[in-house]
Amino acid sequence: MTPSPANFKERFCRVLRCSDTDFANRALQAFFHRPWAWLTPILVRLFPSLLRTDIAIVEQLGRVSNAVNLAAEVRDLRMDYLRQRDYGLARRSLRFRLSGQRIIKLSRQMWNGRES
């Protein structure tokens, strides 16, 4: 029997079958608002500083060890952007940011035992 993943990053990578090193890129694509999600792999390569805040937030989420703490982190997403002084017009109006709803939806699947 395989041991249960210890944190969100491990659970995410198990479900989406990605390596630890690819976690941030795959998480950005999974958690960004549509229609921006499909552009994140390109943007990470061409303009990594554009997504610096998002990558830091995703890495922070990856260290969370339970669903309750993850929900608290998601509630603080807006504050994370504000702390980084990265919540301008594009982030607010164009929704060029991580989606809390998308994060919660996928995390529920992971913590409810649907980790095939």
N, C-alpha and C positions, 0 to 999 in steps of 0.2 A: 504494500500500500504506500502510495506517495504521500509525504508529509504535506499538510495544509500550508499554502503560501502565507508568509508572515506579514506582508504589507500589500498595499494597493498595487504597487508596481509589479510585484510578483504575480498577483492575481490577474492583472490586466494582461501581462505577457503570456500567462498560461492560456487565457481565454482566446486572445488574438494571435497566439503562436508567433510571438516576436521575441527577439533577443533583448536582454537588459540594455544594451547599447542603443537599440532602436526605439526604446520606450518613449522618449520625449517626442520624437517625430510622429510615431504612431498615435500617441495620445493627443497631440495637437490636431491631427487629422480627424480623430474620433470625436473630439470635444469642441472644436470651433463651430460657430454658427454657420449654417448654410447661407449662402453659397461659397463662403470663404474656405471651408474645410478642404476642398479638393485642391486649392492653391497652396496650402501650407507646405507641402514638400518642396515645391519650387521656391517659395519665399525663404525657407530656411537655408537653402543653398545659395540663393542670390543676395539676400538681404538679411543675414542672421540677426543683426542688431534690431531690426524691425520687430522681431518676435522674442526679444531678450526677456521681457517681463513675462510673457506667456510660458516660455520654457522654464523660467524660475518657478512659476506657480505650479506647473505640471510636475516638476521635480519635487516640490514640497508636497503635493498631493500623493506622489508615489511613496513617500515615507510613512504615510498614515497607516495605522495597523488595525483599525476597525471602522465599521460603517457609521457609528455615531460621530466619531472624530472627523470622518470624511465629510459628513453633512455639515458640521460646524465650519470646516474649511471652505466648503462651497458657499455657505452664507457670507463668508468674508471675502469672496472674490472681488467685489467692487472695491473694498477697502485695500486689497492688495494692489490693484491697479492705481488707486489714488496715492498710496504710499510710495509707489515707484514714479509718481508724477506722469503716468501713462494712461490717462483716461480722457483723452480729448474728443473732438468731434467725431472722428472716424470710429473710435471705440464705442461711443454712445449711440450716435445716429445710424451709422452703417453696420453696427453690431459686429465689428471686426475684433472679436474677442472670444474667450472661452465661454461656453454655454453651461451654466450650472445645471440646467435641466438635463442636458445630454450626459453630464458627468454622473448625476444621481441615477439616471435611468440605467446606465451600464453598470454602475456600482451595485445596484440592487440585484442585478443578475449574478454578479460575482459573489456577493455575500449571502445570497439565498441558495447557494449550492448548485447552481447551474454552470459549473466550471468545466465542462467537457474537454 
